[in-house]
């Protein structure tokens, strides 16, 4: 082949390869949707909305937060799992959607390990047990347990949904304290906390960010937090280990996932953008104000975290013989 013709052919081939590579990394012209599997107002919603603006700047295209609540997060998670693997639909994954719901619900519609492409761990948050102090006038964990045992009718605990982490925590609390409680599930932490504030239910286990302003205002009373150490946001509230229940010191986490079979090049692009978004000063400021700890790390580390948490929750369900009951 003539040298000039060879160079033109090589240039064309390189151009084609560059075009294909760019297409493989493209998320298209549609906005990227982050599916939050709970109603607005909860910690998952706070994290997703804190990250979305910075992620949009990093990707150079709109990022929309969409709430799809129901079944303890299973409705939204299942939607993500069944979406096309093109990077335009992401999910806000939580301990509820990836561990507790699959562990306790035999009819869970997706596999938390094979049904998603983990992108990045976004944050960790403590879970806090809080009470409506008017309905349950207690100040300490021991006082709470004693009061619950004295109630002429079973006290109630709210959760963000059937099979979610707040539900499983409540069932574990019942088993460890040998108390009777009635579970009242909602479609997210927002409406559950609204009823807790209104005195429609007695207590609730939920992520700290959604509880924090109400505890700080005195509308709710924090009893104990699930965390290795006391939260700097609530230094007066002891950990569950301090009150004698180390089995309940499990910090919650949240991260980004995509549908299964997402091309590695798109996964890596999303991971890099999300990692940079977590370094954004505005994101870190919003996290700090809400008691949220940013994480980051490799996609493989998030995959390992999901598998480890699922194993832990399955063990708890089996050992305590917990059942999916209202």
Buried (B, 14 or more C-beta within 10 A) or exposed (E): EEEEEEEEEEEEEEEEEEEEEEEEBBBEEEBBBBBBBBBBBBBBBBBBBBBBBBBBBBBEBEBEBBBBBBBBBBBBBBBBBEBEBBBBBBBBBBBBBBBBBBBBBEEBBBEBBEBBBBBBBBBBBBBBBBBBBEBBEBEEBEBBBEBBEEBEEBBBBBBBBBBBBBBBBBBBBBBBBEBEBBBBBBBBBBBBBBBBBEEBBBBBBBBBBBBBEBBEEEBBBBBBBBBEEBBEBBEEBBBBBBBEBEBBBBBBBBBBBBBBEBBEEBBBBBBEBBBBBBEBEEBBEBBEBBBBBBBBBEBEBBBBBBBEBBEBBBEBBEEBEBEBEE
